[in-house]
């Protein structure tokens, strides 16, 4: 029989796929009595320009506010479950690289539960580039949710 998972990472964004994956991560965490960490990465690559336009700065601020509100909603949702420990993280940068780095820095993470596509690829049928990268580079098991 396989070992139970002890720490699950659920990278999230505001997409429906991410919500479905997060719900599955919560279910797995409950069954395994595992710690769960939700990681919301604000993709700020478009905002790195030599002369940061005030409009772009406002957009980044709005995305960051949305990320924090989304994570508060997830905390309220998990509070109604039997997940023993739940943590939230909001990071800024390249999502695929930060997800990989986070999993490597936290060596106790033994499962990543991720949506097949994210908000940057709503019309894709295949696995998104972030998910594909995480599957290839992650130091642990990765479960892709459609």
C-alpha positions in Angstrom: 0.0 0.0 0.0 1.4 3.5 -0.9 2.4 5.8 1.9 -0.1 8.5 2.8 0.6 12.0 1.7 1.8 14.3 4.4 2.1 17.8 2.8 0.1 18.8 -0.3 0.8 21.9 -2.4 -2.1 23.4 -4.4 -1.0 26.2 -6.8 -4.1 28.3 -7.5 -5.2 31.3 -9.5 -8.6 32.6 -10.3 -9.5 30.0 -13.0 -12.2 27.4 -12.7 -9.6 24.7 -13.3 -7.6 25.9 -10.3 -10.8 25.9 -8.1 -11.5 22.3 -9.1 -7.9 21.3 -8.4 -8.0 23.1 -5.0 -11.2 21.2 -4.0 -9.6 17.9 -4.9 -6.5 18.9 -2.9 -8.7 19.6 0.1 -10.4 16.2 -0.3 -7.0 14.4 -0.6 -5.7 16.3 2.5 -8.7 15.2 4.5 -8.3 11.6 3.5 -4.6 11.6 4.3 -4.8 13.9 7.3 -2.2 15.9 5.5 -1.0 19.5 5.7 -2.2 21.6 2.8 -0.6 24.8 1.4 -2.3 26.9 -1.2 0.1 29.0 -3.3 -1.2 31.9 -5.4 1.4 33.3 -7.7 0.7 36.8 -9.1 2.3 36.7 -12.5 4.0 40.1 -12.5 6.2 39.5 -15.6 4.2 42.0 -17.7 4.9 44.7 -15.1 8.7 44.6 -15.3 9.3 47.5 -17.7 12.0 50.1 -17.6 9.5 52.9 -16.9 6.7 51.3 -14.9 3.6 52.9 -16.1 1.2 54.0 -13.3 -1.6 52.1 -15.1 0.4 48.9 -15.0 1.2 49.5 -11.4 -2.6 49.8 -10.6 -3.3 46.5 -12.5 -0.6 44.7 -10.5 -2.1 46.1 -7.3 -5.6 45.0 -8.3 -4.3 41.5 -9.1 -2.5 41.3 -5.7 -5.6 42.4 -3.9 -7.6 39.8 -5.8 -5.1 37.1 -4.8 -5.3 38.0 -1.1 -9.1 38.1 -1.2 -9.1 34.7 -3.0 -6.8 33.2 -0.4 -9.1 34.5 2.5 -12.0 32.8 0.8 -10.0 29.6 0.6 -9.1 29.8 4.3 -12.8 30.2 5.2 -13.7 27.1 3.0 -11.0 24.9 4.5 -12.0 26.0 8.0 -15.2 24.0 7.4 -13.2 20.8 6.7 -11.1 18.4 8.6 -7.8 19.4 7.1 -5.4 19.4 10.0 -3.1 22.3 8.9 -3.8 24.8 6.1 -1.4 27.5 5.0 -1.6 30.2 2.3 1.1 31.9 0.4 1.0 34.7 -2.1 4.1 35.1 -4.3 5.0 37.4 -7.2 6.8 36.3 -10.4 6.8 33.5 -13.0 4.2 31.0 -11.8 5.9 27.8 -13.1 9.3 28.7 -11.7 7.9 29.7 -8.3 5.8 26.6 -8.0 8.8 24.4 -8.7 11.1 26.5 -6.4 8.5 26.4 -3.6 8.2 22.6 -3.8 12.0 22.2 -3.8 12.4 24.6 -0.8 9.8 22.7 1.2 11.1 19.2 0.9 8.3 17.8 2.9 5.8 18.5 0.1 5.1 15.1 -1.4 2.2 15.9 -3.8 1.3 18.9 -6.0 -2.3 19.1 -7.1 -2.7 21.5 -10.1 -5.3 22.3 -12.7 -4.6 21.2 -16.3 -4.8 24.8 -17.5 -4.9 28.2 -15.7 -6.4 31.6 -16.2 -3.8 32.4 -18.9 -5.0 29.7 -21.2 -8.8 29.4 -21.1 -9.2 27.9 -24.5 -6.5 25.3 -24.4 -7.5 21.7 -24.7 -4.1 20.3 -23.9 -2.2 20.7 -20.6 -1.1 24.3 -20.1 2.6 25.3 -20.2 2.8 26.0 -16.4 1.3 22.6 -15.6 3.5 20.8 -18.1 6.6 22.5 -16.6 5.6 21.6 -13.1 5.0 18.0 -14.1 8.4 17.8 -15.7 10.4 19.7 -13.0 8.6 18.9 -9.7 10.6 17.0 -7.0 7.5 15.1 -6.0 4.3 13.5 -7.4 2.0 15.8 -9.4 -1.7 15.2 -9.9 -3.2 17.1 -12.8 -6.9 17.8 -12.5 -9.2 18.5 -15.5 
